[in-house]
Amino acid sequence: MDPDAFVREYLLLGLGFDRIEEGFVDAYTGDPALRRKVENAPAPDPRELAARAARLRSELPGVDLSADRAGFLDVHLRALECSARKFAGEQIGFVDEVHAYFDVRIEPGSVDDYREAHRAMDEVLAGDRTRPLAERLQAHRAADEIPPDRLAECVDAFSSALRDLVRGRYQLPETERVEYEVVGDKPWSGFNYYLGDYRSRVAINSDLKQHMANLPHLIAHESYPGHHTEHCRKEAGLVGAGQAEHTLFLVNTPQCLMAEGLADLALSSIVGDGSGTGGATPGQGWGLWAQEIYADLGLRFDGERAEALSTASAKLLGVRQDAALLLHDRGRSHDEVAEFLQRWTLASPERARQSLRFLSSPLWRAYTSTYVEGYRLLGAWLDRGESVDERAELFRRLLDEPLIPSALR
């Protein structure tokens, strides 16, 4: 089959999933005629979508595509076949589901790591040790809350500062823009809606209190140099070179693991983590950088302490994935899983229930693994860079190239 015809069939297949589950197509910037064709057709049967995905995957070796394009399409067709089978009501084990979607194998984390994280957090939040660590952490977070009437200016300040840093290192189209809005009743804290033509709308969830320590990460994750930057660079580069498969971004595919890992590493990659191997100022961490921006806004923020607490809690990364395994692989009740989340993340009952809502969503239930395994895989890959320039070049490859998890391994 002609490569362009094959990619067209792939796009039509992927767009069809939005007729079954609205939101499955996270972004589409390609030929609008293809989207209209899908929207005007009868809603597809999931079993038919599974068969089309399997057929295209079997035909792929005979299509004249470069190895990286063929590898990208292969794992994405596998993911789509699995999603279609799930939509058709087929029972698929959770670990196998995650593997088919995201090109990784998951396993439970270590409770010893979680205990070690608590010990390290206890040191950072020494204070009054007659109070439980969870109480001290919640008090710390309460003091770290951004006043709702100051949120918009804080968002603008960090977006502007990060945009300047990104533009100084990675070229962006002159017309690129991000608009921010506050929304409610969502299972996530922030979301990037990529609109095409180098424009994004970023939604921030008002149901969750926004904290000074988290906001720089949120803006870096969703905008600069995270999702928005990646979309812009791939639209200008891969799509501009004729690789139309990258006009489509689908939920529950390896694209997501790569994108979320990149976005979770975005702040330390562009600003720094104090290690001297990343960021705009070698040796400076994101905490002191953020502290200066908050100071300009008249807000007090202890950047060193925030960064120390973030480092101390790093070994809690796998808790949410363990919670998903408990819920979907071992059949534990919602109450048990909420208690597990509270115990190890030291979250309030409300925050734990919000996390459980995300883990319980039929569309998003496996998605937690993109953050956990994406951060681990891409973090280890970036750590191959022994200097600021080497790490920056590896991050550029993540922004620009059609990499997949198995290729990084």
C-alpha positions in Angstrom: 0.0 0.0 0.0 1.1 3.5 -0.7 2.5 5.2 2.4 0.1 8.2 2.2 -2.9 5.9 1.7 -1.8 3.8 4.7 -1.4 6.8 6.9 -4.8 8.1 5.8 -6.4 4.8 6.9 -4.6 5.1 10.2 -6.0 8.6 10.7 -9.5 7.5 9.8 -9.2 4.6 12.2 -8.0 6.8 15.1 -10.6 9.5 14.5 -13.3 6.8 14.6 -12.6 6.2 18.3 -14.0 9.6 19.2 -17.4 8.4 18.0 -17.3 5.8 20.7 -15.7 7.8 23.5 -15.6 11.6 23.2 -12.2 12.8 24.2 -10.3 9.8 22.9 -8.9 12.1 20.2 -6.9 14.5 22.3 -5.8 16.6 19.3 -6.2 16.5 15.5 -4.7 19.1 13.2 -4.9 17.3 9.9 -7.2 17.5 6.9 -10.6 18.5 8.2 -12.3 16.5 5.4 -11.2 13.3 7.1 -12.8 14.4 10.4 -16.0 15.3 8.6 -16.0 11.9 6.8 -15.9 10.2 10.2 -18.4 12.5 11.8 -20.9 12.0 9.0 -20.6 8.2 8.9 -22.6 5.9 11.3 -20.9 5.3 14.6 -18.4 2.4 14.2 -18.7 -0.9 16.0 -15.7 -1.4 18.3 -15.2 -4.9 17.0 -14.9 -3.5 13.5 -12.3 -1.0 14.7 -10.3 -3.8 16.3 -10.3 -5.7 13.1 -9.2 -2.7 11.1 -6.4 -2.0 13.5 -5.2 -5.6 13.3 -5.4 -5.6 9.5 -3.4 -2.4 9.1 -0.8 -3.7 11.5 -0.4 -6.9 9.5 -0.1 -4.9 6.3 2.5 -2.5 7.8 5.7 -4.5 6.9 4.8 -4.1 3.2 4.5 -0.3 3.3 7.5 1.7 2.2 8.1 3.7 5.4 11.2 4.5 7.3 12.0 2.3 10.3 11.1 5.0 12.8 7.7 5.8 11.1 6.9 2.1 10.9 7.9 1.5 14.5 5.7 4.4 15.6 2.7 3.2 13.7 3.1 -0.4 14.8 2.9 0.3 18.5 0.0 2.8 18.0 -2.0 0.3 16.0 -1.4 -2.3 18.8 -2.7 0.2 21.3 -5.8 1.0 19.2 -6.6 -2.7 18.7 -6.5 -3.1 22.5 -8.8 -0.1 23.1 -11.3 -1.3 20.6 -11.4 -4.7 22.2 -12.0 -3.1 25.6 -14.8 -1.0 24.1 -16.3 -4.1 22.7 -16.5 -5.5 26.3 -13.6 -7.9 26.1 -11.9 -8.7 29.4 -8.2 -7.8 29.3 -5.9 -8.0 32.3 -4.8 -4.6 33.6 -1.1 -5.2 33.2 -1.6 -6.4 29.6 -3.8 -3.5 28.9 -1.1 -1.0 30.1 1.5 -2.8 28.0 -0.6 -2.7 24.9 -1.4 1.0 25.4 1.9 2.3 26.4 4.7 -0.1 25.3 5.8 -0.7 28.9 5.5 -3.5 31.5 4.5 -2.4 35.0 4.9 -4.0 38.4 4.2 -3.0 42.0 6.5 -0.5 43.7 8.4 -1.0 46.9 6.8 -0.1 50.2 10.4 0.3 51.6 10.9 3.2 49.0 7.7 4.8 50.3 8.8 4.5 53.9 12.2 6.0 53.0 10.4 8.9 51.3 8.4 9.6 54.5 11.6 9.6 56.5 13.2 12.1 54.1 10.0 14.3 54.2 10.0 14.1 57.9 13.5 15.7 57.9 12.5 18.5 55.6 9.3 19.2 57.7 11.0 18.7 61.0 9.2 21.4 63.0 6.9 20.0 65.7 7.5 16.3 65.6 4.8 15.7 68.1 2.4 16.1 65.2 2.1 13.3 62.6 3.9 13.9 59.3 0.6 14.0 57.4 -0.6 16.9 59.6 2.6 18.8 59.1 2.5 18.2 55.4 -1.1 19.4 55.1 -0.3 22.5 57.2 2.7 23.2 54.9 0.5 22.8 51.8 -2.2 25.1 53.3 0.4 27.8 53.8 1.6 27.2 50.2 -1.8 27.8 48.6 -2.1 30.6 46.0 -4.8 33.1 46.9 -7.5 32.5 44.2 -7.5 36.2 43.2 -3.7 36.0 42.6 -3.8 32.8 40.5 -4.2 34.4 37.1 -1.2 36.8 37.5 0.9 33.9 38.8 0.0 31.8 35.8 0.9 34.7 33.5 4.2 35.4 35.2 5.4 31.8 35.1 4.2 31.3 31.5 6.0 34.4 30.4 9.3 33.4 32.2 9.2 29.9 30.9 8.4 30.9 27.4 11.4 33.2 27.4 13.7 30.4 28.5 12.3 28.0 26.0 12.7 30.5 23.1 16.2 31.0 24.2 17.1 27.4 23.7 14.6 25.8 21.3 13.2 27.7 18.3 9.4 28.2 18.4 7.2 29.6 15.6 6.6 33.3 16.1 2.9 32.9 16.0 2.7 30.3 18.8 0.3 31.2 21.7 -1.1 29.7 24.9 -4.4 30.9 26.4 -5.3 29.8 30.0 -8.8 29.3 31.5 -10.1 28.1 34.9 -12.6 25.2 34.8 -14.2 22.9 37.4 -15.5 19.3 37.8 -12.6 17.6 36.1 -10.5 14.6 37.2 -7.2 16.3 36.5 -5.4 19.4 37.8 -4.5 20.8 34.3 -5.1 19.9 30.7 -3.6 21.1 27.3 -6.0 21.4 24.4 -3.8 21.7 21.4 -5.8 23.6 18.7 -3.3 23.4 15.8 -1.5 26.3 14.1 0.8 26.5 17.1 -2.0 27.5 19.5 -3.0 25.8 22.8 -5.7 26.3 25.4 -4.7 25.3 28.9 -7.4 24.6 31.4 -6.6 24.7 35.1 -9.0 22.9 37.5 -10.5 25.2 40.1 -11.7 22.3 42.2 -8.1 21.7 43.4 -6.4 24.3 45.4 -3.3 25.5 43.4 0.0 25.7 45.4 3.0 27.8 44.8 5.3 24.8 44.7 3.2 23.1 42.1 2.4 25.9 39.7 5.8 26.2 38.0 5.6 22.5 37.3 2.0 22.8 36.0 2.9 25.6 33.6 6.1 23.9 32.4 4.1 20.6 32.0 1.2 22.0 30.0 3.0 24.8 28.1 6.8 25.5 28.1 8.6 23.3 27.4 6.0 20.6 27.9 2.9 19.7 25.8 2.4 22.9 23.9 6.1 23.2 23.0 6.2 19.5 21.9 3.1 19.9 19.7 4.5 23.1 18.1 7.8 21.5 17.3 6.3 18.3 15.9 3.8 20.3 13.8 6.5 22.4 12.4 9.0 19.5 11.9 7.4 16.1 11.5 4.1 17.3 10.0 5.8 19.9 7.9 8.0 17.1 6.5 4.9 15.1 5.4 4.5 12.7 8.4 0.8 13.1 8.7 0.4 10.5 11.4 1.6 13.2 13.8 -1.5 15.3 13.1 -3.4 12.9 15.4 -2.8 12.6 19.2 -4.8 9.8 20.8 -5.4 8.8 24.4 -4.1 5.5 25.6 -1.2 5.2 23.1 2.6 5.3 23.5 2.4 9.0 22.4 0.9 9.7 25.8 3.7 8.1 27.8 6.3 9.9 25.9 4.5 13.2 26.2 3.7 12.9 29.9 7.3 11.9 30.7 8.6 14.8 28.8 6.2 17.2 30.4 6.9 16.0 33.9 10.6 16.5 33.3 10.1 19.9 31.6 10.7 22.2 34.5 14.0 20.6 35.7 15.1 20.4 32.1 14.7 24.0 31.2 15.3 25.7 34.7 17.4 23.2 36.6 17.3 20.9 39.6 20.5 22.0 41.3 22.5 19.1 40.0 24.4 21.2 37.5 23.3 19.0 34.5 20.2 20.7 33.5 18.5 24.1 33.3 19.2 27.7 32.3 21.7 28.3 35.2 23.9 25.3 36.0 23.7 24.5 39.7 20.6 26.6 40.3 17.4 24.7 41.1 13.9 25.5 40.1 13.0 26.4 43.7 15.2 29.6 43.9 14.2 30.5 40.4 10.5 30.3 41.3 11.2 32.2 44.6 12.4 35.2 42.7 9.3 35.3 40.4 7.0 35.0 43.4 9.0 37.8 45.2 8.4 40.1 42.2 4.7 39.4 42.7 4.9 40.2 46.4 4.4 36.6 47.5 6.7 34.7 50.0 7.9 31.3 48.8 10.7 29.2 50.3 12.1 27.8 47.1 14.9 25.7 48.7 12.5 24.0 51.1 10.0 23.4 48.3 12.6 21.8 46.1 14.0 19.7 49.1 10.5 18.4 49.8 10.0 17.6 46.1 13.3 15.6 46.1 12.4 13.9 49.4 9.0 12.7 48.1 10.4 11.5 44.7 10.3 7.8 45.9 6.5 8.1 46.2 6.2 8.2 42.4 4.9 4.7 42.1 2.1 5.0 44.7 -0.6 6.0 42.2 0.3 3.2 39.9 0.2 0.8 42.8 -3.3 2.1 43.6 -4.4 1.4 40.0 -3.0 -2.1 40.3 -4.9 -2.6 43.6 -8.1 -1.4 42.1 -8.0 -3.0 38.6 -5.6 -6.0 39.0 -6.4 -7.2 42.5 -10.0 -6.1 42.9 -9.6 -4.0 46.0 -12.5 -1.8 47.0 -12.6 2.0 46.4 -12.4 2.5 50.2 -9.3 0.4 50.5 -7.6 2.1 47.6 -8.5 5.6 49.0 -7.0 4.5 52.3 -3.8 3.3 50.5 -3.5 6.6 48.7 -4.0 8.6 51.9 -1.4 6.5 53.8 1.4 6.8 51.4 0.8 10.1 49.6 -0.2 11.7 52.9 -3.1 13.3 51.1 -6.3 14.6 52.6 -9.3 12.4 52.2 -10.7 14.8 49.6 -7.4 14.8 47.6 -7.3 11.0 47.7 -10.8 10.7 46.4 -10.0 13.1 43.6 -7.1 10.8 42.6 -9.4 7.8 42.9 -11.8 9.5 40.5 -9.1 9.6 37.9 -8.1 6.0 38.5 -11.7 4.9 38.2 -12.5 6.6 34.9 -13.0 4.0 32.2 -11.1 6.2 29.7 -8.3 7.3 32.1 -7.9 4.3 34.4 -4.6 3.1 32.9 -3.3 6.6 32.2 -1.5 7.0 35.6 1.2 4.7 34.2 2.2 7.4 31.7 3.3 9.7 34.5 5.1 7.0 36.5 6.8 5.0 33.8 7.2 8.0 31.5 9.1 9.9 34.2 11.3 6.9 34.9 12.1 6.0 31.3 12.6 9.5 30.0 14.4 10.6 33.1 16.9 7.8 32.8 17.4 8.6 29.1 18.0 12.3 29.8 20.5 11.4 32.6 22.8 10.0 29.8 23.6 13.7 29.2 26.6 14.6 31.3 26.5 18.3 30.6 23.9 21.0 30.2 24.3 20.9 26.4 24.1 17.2 26.1 20.9 17.0 28.2 19.4 19.9 26.2 20.1 18.0 23.0 18.5 14.8 24.4 15.4 16.9 25.4 15.3 18.4 21.9 15.1 14.9 20.5 12.1 14.2 22.7 10.5 17.3 21.4 11.2 16.7 17.8 11.5 13.0 17.0 8.8 10.2 16.8 10.4 8.2 19.6 8.6 5.4 21.4 9.3 3.7 24.7 10.8 0.6 23.3 13.2 2.7 21.2 14.5 4.5 24.3 15.0 1.2 26.2 
